[in-house]
């Protein structure tokens, strides 16, 4: 297998297509077995099969990915849907797949970002504030970053008497880096209306520019894969 060149502007395939898909499915199955204490393997149905194919295309820089309306290899991945639909697992698997390609992808929960903002210095007891998250809101960030569970974090942090929404700041700054090749990936249970209400219309309006949106478990009766045993 040839070594991947980390050129974000390149649209050429990096690896054999079949190998990429096999590797991703192997990772997903391993994660499912681990998370379920070996009670559940990865479930392939219409939604997950489509998501696996799209993520494989994206990870492998396959131009076919861009045949999906509004999709681009230069954007990040936004996976939304109901609880238990496999959003986090898919992006963790993407992270592990990229590791096989010698590409580092960061993984943080959105709640982690709040903790980094509020972390106290052990010597002077001062709060880190924006210094604690400057790596993640860098518009020249060279690392792809996954932010897991958008909407699960506290969205109003007090900062010198003002309410601050940490993830709104991070997404706004990373948006500024789109032309620099900054890639951001998100998982969330929130609908677009909830995103607008929670993070503001500006963030919601930028989603289509920053992300390729993949929806899982969008129906009221969709499968909660955590409850599936095979």
C-alpha positions in Angstrom: 0.0 0.0 0.0 1.5 3.3 -1.0 2.0 6.0 1.5 -0.5 8.8 1.5 0.6 12.3 0.7 -1.2 14.8 3.0 -2.2 17.2 0.2 -5.7 18.5 1.0 -6.1 20.0 -2.5 -5.5 16.7 -4.2 -8.5 14.8 -5.4 -6.7 11.6 -6.5 -7.5 8.3 -4.8 -4.9 7.3 -2.2 -5.6 3.6 -1.9 -7.4 0.7 -3.5 -11.1 1.3 -3.2 -12.0 -2.2 -2.0 -9.2 -2.2 0.6 -10.5 1.1 2.0 -14.0 -0.2 2.4 -12.9 -3.5 4.0 -10.7 -1.6 6.4 -13.5 0.8 7.4 -15.9 -2.1 7.9 -13.4 -4.0 10.0 -12.8 -1.0 12.2 -16.6 -0.4 12.6 -17.1 -4.1 13.5 -14.3 -4.0 16.1 -15.7 -0.8 17.6 -19.2 -2.3 17.8 -18.0 -5.5 19.5 -15.9 -3.6 21.9 -18.6 -1.1 22.8 -21.2 -3.9 23.3 -18.9 -6.2 25.2 -18.9 -8.6 22.2 -22.8 -8.8 22.1 -23.2 -6.8 18.8 -21.5 -6.6 15.5 -21.8 -3.6 13.2 -25.2 -3.4 11.5 -25.3 -2.8 7.8 -28.7 -1.4 6.6 -29.7 1.1 4.0 -28.6 4.1 6.1 -25.3 2.7 7.4 -24.4 1.2 4.1 -24.8 4.6 2.4 -22.8 6.3 5.2 -20.0 3.8 5.0 -19.7 4.3 1.2 -19.7 8.1 1.6 -17.1 8.1 4.3 -14.9 5.6 2.4 -15.1 7.9 -0.7 -14.3 10.9 1.4 -11.4 9.3 3.3 -9.9 8.1 0.0 -10.3 11.4 -1.9 -12.5 9.8 -4.5 -14.0 12.3 -6.9 -17.2 10.2 -6.9 -17.9 11.7 -3.5 -18.6 15.0 -5.1 -21.4 13.6 -7.2 -23.7 13.8 -4.1 -25.4 17.2 -4.2 -23.5 20.0 -2.4 -20.7 17.5 -1.3 -17.1 18.5 -1.6 -13.8 16.9 -0.6 -12.7 20.3 0.7 -15.4 20.4 3.4 -15.7 18.4 6.7 -18.2 15.8 7.7 -21.4 16.7 9.7 -23.2 13.6 10.9 -26.6 14.2 12.5 -29.4 12.0 13.6 -31.2 10.3 16.5 -29.6 8.8 19.6 -27.9 5.5 19.0 -27.7 5.8 15.2 -24.0 5.3 15.1 -22.7 8.9 14.4 -19.8 8.9 16.8 -18.8 5.4 15.9 -18.6 6.3 12.2 -16.3 9.3 12.8 -14.1 7.3 15.2 -13.8 4.7 12.5 -13.0 7.4 10.0 -10.2 8.7 12.4 -8.8 5.1 12.7 -9.0 4.6 8.9 -7.0 7.8 8.3 -4.4 6.6 10.8 -3.9 3.7 8.5 -3.2 6.2 5.8 -0.7 8.0 8.0 -3.0 11.0 8.5 -3.7 12.3 12.0 -7.3 13.3 12.9 -8.0 14.8 16.3 -11.0 13.8 18.4 -12.6 15.8 21.2 -16.0 16.0 22.7 -17.6 19.4 22.7 -17.8 19.2 26.5 -14.0 18.9 26.5 -13.8 22.3 24.9 -15.7 23.8 27.8 -13.4 22.1 30.3 -10.3 23.4 28.5 -11.8 26.9 28.6 -12.5 26.7 32.3 -9.3 24.9 33.3 -7.6 26.6 36.2 -3.8 27.2 36.4 -2.6 25.3 39.5 -0.1 28.0 40.4 -2.1 31.3 40.1 -5.7 29.8 40.0 -6.5 31.8 36.8 -8.8 30.4 34.2 -7.3 29.4 30.9 -10.2 31.1 28.9 -9.5 31.4 25.2 -5.9 30.4 25.6 -7.2 26.9 26.6 -8.9 26.4 23.2 -6.7 28.4 20.9 -5.4 25.3 19.2 -8.9 24.3 18.2 -10.0 27.8 17.0 -6.9 28.3 14.9 -7.9 29.3 11.3 -4.6 27.8 10.1 -5.0 24.5 11.9 -3.4 21.7 9.9 -5.1 18.9 11.8 -8.5 17.6 10.9 -10.6 17.7 14.1 -13.7 15.8 15.1 -16.0 17.6 17.7 -18.3 15.0 19.1 -21.8 15.5 20.5 -22.5 19.1 19.6 -25.4 20.2 21.8 -24.5 18.0 24.8 -22.1 20.6 26.2 -23.2 23.6 28.3 -23.7 26.4 25.8 -23.6 29.3 28.2 -20.3 29.7 30.0 -19.8 32.8 32.2 -16.7 34.8 31.3 -16.2 38.0 33.2 -20.0 38.3 33.6 -20.7 37.6 29.9 -22.2 34.5 28.6 -20.0 32.7 26.1 -20.8 29.8 23.8 -17.5 28.0 23.3 -18.4 25.8 20.3 -19.9 28.8 18.5 -16.5 30.6 18.8 -14.6 27.5 17.7 -16.8 26.9 14.6 -16.7 30.6 13.7 -12.9 30.7 13.8 -12.5 27.4 11.9 -14.9 28.8 9.3 -12.4 31.5 8.6 -9.9 28.9 7.8 -11.8 27.1 5.0 -9.6 28.6 2.3 -6.6 27.5 4.3 -7.7 23.9 4.2 -9.0 23.7 7.7 -11.3 20.7 8.1 -13.8 20.2 10.9 -16.1 17.2 11.6 -19.2 17.2 13.8 -21.6 14.7 15.3 -24.9 16.0 16.8 -28.4 15.0 17.7 -29.7 18.5 17.0 -31.8 19.4 14.1 -30.9 22.5 12.0 -33.6 24.5 13.8 -32.2 23.5 17.1 -28.7 24.5 15.9 -30.0 27.9 14.9 -31.7 28.4 18.2 -28.8 27.2 20.3 -25.7 28.6 18.4 -27.3 31.3 16.3 -28.4 31.7 12.7 -24.9 32.6 11.5 -23.5 29.2 12.5 -26.5 27.4 11.0 -26.2 29.2 7.7 -22.5 28.3 7.5 -23.1 24.5 7.8 -23.6 23.9 4.1 -20.3 25.8 3.4 -18.3 24.0 6.0 -19.7 20.5 6.0 -21.0 17.6 4.0 -24.2 16.7 5.9 -24.9 13.0 6.4 -28.1 12.1 8.3 -28.6 8.9 10.2 -31.7 7.8 12.1 -33.8 10.8 11.0 -37.1 9.0 11.4 -39.0 8.7 14.7 -38.9 4.9 14.4 -35.3 4.7 13.4 -33.1 1.9 14.8 -31.2 2.5 18.0 -28.2 0.3 17.3 -27.2 0.2 20.9 -30.3 -1.9 21.5 -29.6 -4.3 18.6 -27.9 -7.6 19.5 -26.7 -10.0 16.8 
